[in-house]
Amino acid sequence: MNAPIREILVYFVVALSSLFLTAYAVHMLVGGLVNPETEYALMGMACLVVAAAIAFMAWDVVRHRRGR
């Protein structure tokens, strides 16, 4: 398998697992304390923040590899 494709696959798996763990952490913190709709909203907001951070890190890696 080509090295860049393998690297993209690794980044994709890490991103998915990070988003899953973020949603689970929010569920463990507020699950049962708030309405389910509020819990889902908080999980969505937290996952959006983490997804934005992951996207920024991926963009930064691509930018550095291309020499800015």
Contacts in CASP RR format, 6 or more apart in sequence:
PFRMAT RR
TARGET T0000
AUTHOR 0000-0000-0000
METHOD contacts of the structure
MODEL  1
MNAPIREILVYFVVALSSLFLTAYAVHMLVGGLVNPETEYALMGMACLVV
AAAIAFMAWDVVRHRRGR
11 58 0 8 1.000
15 51 0 8 1.000
15 54 0 8 1.000
18 50 0 8 1.000
18 54 0 8 1.000
19 47 0 8 1.000
19 50 0 8 1.000
19 51 0 8 1.000
19 54 0 8 1.000
22 43 0 8 1.000
22 46 0 8 1.000
22 47 0 8 1.000
22 50 0 8 1.000
23 43 0 8 1.000
23 44 0 8 1.000
23 46 0 8 1.000
23 47 0 8 1.000
25 46 0 8 1.000
26 39 0 8 1.000
26 42 0 8 1.000
26 43 0 8 1.000
26 44 0 8 1.000
26 46 0 8 1.000
27 39 0 8 1.000
27 43 0 8 1.000
30 38 0 8 1.000
30 39 0 8 1.000
30 42 0 8 1.000
31 39 0 8 1.000
32 39 0 8 1.000
34 42 0 8 1.000
END
